[in-house]
Amino acid sequence: MNRVYVSTYLVKYEKLTEFQALMKKFLKFKKANPKVFEGVKSFRLFQQEYGGVTGSYVEMWEFKSEEEQEKFITGLMKHKEMKEIDTEANKMIDHTTLTSSIWNTVA
């Protein structure tokens, strides 16, 4: 059964340009380190255009199982560059808008 981790958040307006540059850095890291992302079936990042909180970001991470998700998270944070990206991203997010949920495949 697949497992999807979904996170939504709003980036502080004055940090939008920096956040976009940071996401490019993240994608470069992801491409350069495919072994780190072996347990990830898919990753998608969206920006909401209409409805809800316009401009919010939606991250979707798909894994084969809970075990694969936990293994990935543990391994990911062992990388200095990824820790730095995560720390910087957390400074740019309006944490009052942050939501996280886990979805399981039903059909």
N, C-alpha and C positions, 0 to 999 in steps of 0.2 A: 504494500500500500504506500503510495507516494505521500510525501509530507511537504507542505509549502509554508514557509515562514514569510509573513507579510508585515511590512513596517511602513507606516505613513508618517510624514512630518513636513513641516514648513521650514524653509531655510530663512534665516534673518535677511531682510531686504538688503541691508548694506553688505552682506556676505555672499550674495548670489554669484558674482563673478569669480570669487575665490573658490566657492563650492564647485562650480563647473570645472575649473582648472584642477581641483582636487579629484573629481570624478574621472577626468582624463588620466591623471596619475594612477588612480586605482585600476582603471581598465588596462593601462600599460603594464602594471604589476601582474594583473590577472593573466594577460597574454604571455608574459615572460616566465610565469611560474605555473604551468599547467598541472604539475604534480600536486600542488597545494589545493587545486580545485577539482581533483578527481572525483570526490563524492557528490559534487554539485551536478544535478541533471540539467538545470537551467538557472539563469540569473537574468532578471529584467528590471530595468529602472524606467519608470514613467514619471511624467509631470502632468498633473491634472489640469485640464484646460477648462472644463465646464462642470458645474455642480459641486456640491460639498465646499471645501476650502480651495478655491481656485489658486493654482500655483503650487499646491502640495506635491511632494514627491511620494511615489509609491515604489517600494522595493519588493521584489518577489524572488525568493530563493527556493528552488525545488530540490528535494532530496529523495532518495529511495526509501529511507527509513529514519527513525529517530536516532538510531545509532550512527548512521552516516552523517547526520546533522551535527551531533555532538563531537564526533571525530573531526569534522571539518573545522568547527569553531575552535576547538582546542589547538589544532595544528596551525590555524591561520594566525592566531595571536602569538605564536612563537617567532614570527618574522618581525624584525625591527621596523622595516618599512611599513608593514601593515598596521602595527601599533601606532606609528606616527600618523598615518592616514586616518585611522579611527579616532585618535585624540583630536586632530584638527577638525574632522567632520562634526564631532560632538560639540565643539565650540561654536559652530555655525548654525546649528539646529535650534529652533525655538522648542524647547522641551515641553512646553505646555501643550503643544500640538502633536506630540509623539504618541503613536499607538503601535502596538505589536500584537500579532495573532498568529496562530498556527492552524492551518487547514489540512485535513486529511482527505484523500481521494475517496469518494463514495461510489462513483460509477465511472 
